[in-house]
Amino acid sequence: MTTTNKNLLLFLELFALGIVLYLPDALLPLFLDSSDLFNNGKTMMVYSVIFAIELGIILYYLLGIKKERAQSLGIHRPSWSDLGRCILLLFTIFTIYFALIILANLLPPDLLAQMTQGHSWSLGNIALAPIVLLFCFFIGLKEELFFRAICIGRLKEWGLPAWAAILLSALIFSSLHLYEGLLAGIFAFASALIFGAFYEKWKNVFVLACAHGLFNFSILILSYFFREQIL
């Protein structure tokens, strides 16, 4: 098989996997009210089942590759030593988050209102917190497996240097978050660069997924106590 044909197959594989994983997310709002997602236990359970199926697809895909390659993509058995790394990454992401909030609030009010115009997620029922936590970990694991392990890994196989693979993956990741507003898209891009850099340094997807899930969960908990949308 020529290099061109191999690269084309890798691209089609990545594209098909992306469609399988994210098309249901785009179609579900046509059938369910996602605007009140974190306040409706039934809707959350439906989404959680969908995410669990999507995770199953990713894991099935990863089981089809050799153990050595899976390890090179950052698929390792979690250990207690990962806890410190998770805390460090979570601290880094929160630092960027609050720094962006401070910078954003220096903008003219009209411009800030335009940049935050979009869909906002918030938790209105604290009793749903256990389901929300599970939901957040599903999302974190799914996105880190796809955007870091698979996407960056494939892009590097095409011959891109690590920094270019991280940058392109971050651009794709942030574009999927623009529906939340321009400011949220900027944060998604910045956080994706950080996740990508830590992925290259540690090659451990589960540390990233844990930090990702805990960050999402923490922001939703904060949204319960602080109702005003900031990001």
N, C-alpha and C positions, 0 to 999 in steps of 0.2 A: 504494500500500500504506500502511495506517495505521501510526502509530508503535507501537501495541500489537501488531499483527500482525508488524511488523518485529522487535520485541524478542522476541516468542515464537519466531520463526524463528531468531534469534541464540542464544536459550537452547537450543532443540532441537539446533541445530548443535553447540554446545559440549558438551551432554550426550551426544550421539551419539559425538562424537570421544573424550570421556572414557571411554565404555564400550568403544569399539574399542581404545583404548590400554591400559586397565587391567583389563578382564575377562580377557584371556589370562593376565596376571600372577596373578590370583586363582585361575584354574583349573589352571595348570601344576602346583602342588603336589599336585594329585590324581593326577597321572601320574608326577611326578618327585619325588625326595627333595630338597627345597630346604633342609633343615636342615643339610646338609653341602655346600652349594653351592660354596663357595670352596676346597673340598678335592677336588673331583671335576671333572676336566677335561671329561668327556663332558657332564655336566649343565650346566656353564658354557657350553659351546659351543652347546647347545640354547637356553639362555636368551639368549645373544648373538645367535643367528640371529633369535629372536623380537623382540628389541629392535631389530635392524637393520630388520626388516620394519615395526615400529611407527614407526621414524624415517622410513622411506620413505613411510609414510602421511602423516606430518606434513609432510614436504617436498613431497609431491604436493599436499596441501591448500594449502600456502603458495605453490606455483607457480601456483595458480589465482587468486591475487589480484594486483592491480596492483603494479608495482615500487615505486611511491611509497608504497603502503600497507605493503608488506613492510619498507621502510626505516623507516617510522614505528613498526613493531612491533619494531625492533631487529635485523632480519636484514641484516647487512652482511658484506662480504668481510673475513675476518680480516687483520690487519696486525701487523707487529712492534711497533707503538706500543701494541698491546693488552696486551703482556706486563707492563708496569708496573701497569696496572689489575688484571690478574689476580693479581699478587703482593699488591697492596694488599687486594683482596677476600679472598684466601686468608688473609692475616694477620688480618683482621678476624674471619673465621669461627672461626679457631683461638683467638683471644682470647676469644670468647664461649664456645667449647667448654670451654676450660680453666677459665674463670671459673665456669661452671656445675658443673664437676666439683668445684671447691673448695667452692662453696656447698652442693652435694649432700652432700659428706662431712662437713658440719657438722650434718646432720640425724641424729636418733636412728637407730641401726642397723636397727631393725625397720621404721621408716618408709622408710628408704633401700632396704631389701630389697624392700618392696612396690612402690616406684616404679620399680625396675629389673627387676621381674619381667616377662618377655616374651621374644620371640625375639631372640637376639643373633647378629650376623654376626662371623665370625672367619676368619682365614687360617691354615690348618694346614700348607700345603705351599708353601714359598717358590718352588718351581720353576714354580708356576702364575702367578707375578707378572705376566709379560707379558700373559697372557690376562685376568687380573684388571684390569690397567690399561685394556685395551680395553673390558672390560665396564663399568668405572666411567665411562668417557667416554661410552659409549652411554647409560647411565642419566642422567648429568649433562645431556647434550644433549637427551634426550627430556623430562626434567622441566623444564628451563629453557624449552624451546620451548613446552611446553604450559602450565605454571603461570605463567610470566612473559609471554612474547610473546602467546600466544593468550588465556589466561584473563584476565589483567589488561587486555589490549587490548580484549577483548569487554565486560568489565564497565564499562570507561570509555565504550565506545560506548553502553551502556545508560543513561549519564548519571551514573554514580557518580563522585565525585571520586577522584583518584589514591590518597589515603590509604585510602579505603574499599575500593577495588579490591585494593590490596596486602593489607589486613587480611583480607578475605574469601578471597582466594587463599591466604593463609598458613594460615587456619583449615582449608580443604579439604586443603591439603598436609600439615599436621600430623596431621589425622585419619587419613590413610592410613599414618602411621608409628606409631600407637598400639599396634599389635601388637608393637612392639619394647619397649613399656613406657611408663609415664607420663613418666618423665624424658626418654626419647628423643623423645617427642611434644612436650614443652616445648622441647627444643633445636630440633626441626624447625620449630616455630612461630617461635622467635626467629631462626633462620637464614633462614627464608622472608621474614621482615620485612626483614632485611638485604639479601637478594638482590633483593627487590622495590624497596627504596629505591635500590639501586645501578642497578637496571634503569631506573627512572624518571630517574635522573641521567644515565646514559650511553647508554641505548637501544642496548645491544649485547649480544645474547643469547650470542654465542660467548665473550665474556669470562666471563660468568656460568657457562656450561657448562664451560669449562676449569677454573675455580676449583672448581666443584662436583665435577667428576670427580677432580681432584687431591686434594681433601679426602677424598672417599670412599676413594680409593686409599691415602692416607697413614694413615688410621685403620685400614684392614685390615692394612697393613704393621706398624703399631704393635701390633695385636692378635697378630701372630705372635711378637713379642719380649716382649710383656707379656700374659700369658695371662688375668689377672684382668679380669673385665668391670667397667668403670666406668660406661659409658653404653650 
